[in-house]
Amino acid sequence: MVGAGAAIGRHDDPPGESAASLALAGFDITALLVAVAHALRDLHAIPSTGCPFDVSPGALIAEAAHRVERGVVMVEQFDPPYRRYAPAQLLDLVIRSRPPDLTSEHLVLVQGDARLATVRFADGQVTGWTSLDRAGVGDPYRDLATMAADLAGTVGPEALGPFIDAYGLEHADVVRLDWHVMADQLLR
């Protein structure tokens, strides 16, 4: 594992309910999208200096290759559009379509598995993140992609625009988003 979980070990989850349970229970979706986007933006603004955990695209590819070699990647866990690929085929596609390397100033602290289930809420406010075993320094699009895919599946594709707007991206790089969604298939 390239993320922080191996070193962090067991930790107490922040108080409250997951954003996923709130979304399914009819919580104000707009307020939820804005709060989650702001929490993710705030996480990405935390200085990552000194964080030893590399979750850059290169590290993600290395982990995906290791998982494919060990035979632990299961096609049944892929999202439907990717189930037509064998793990080695998808890995080859991920390698060939890798986005250009980011400079260190563009790498940020990422949650690494940002999904509604990993965001905790209490009293209408985000209280923190769970599932930090993939946290480290990486491309912020890693978190944006996993959250966007989760939002599309849980809330609907109409949630993506307000989420990206609330995060503060004027023009999202859809190629980077798509690459991270594809790479994530191999890391589950």
Buried (B, 14 or more C-beta within 10 A) or exposed (E): BBBBBEEEEEEEBBEBBBBBEBBEEEBEBEEBBBBBBBBBBEBBEEEBEEBEBBBBBEBBBEBBBEBBEEEEBEBEEBBEEBEEBEBEEBBEBBEEEBBEEBEEEEBBBBBBBBBBBBBBBEEEEBBBBBBBBBBBBBBBBBBBBBBBBBBBEBBEEEBBEBBBBBBEBEEBEEEBBBBBBBBBBBBE
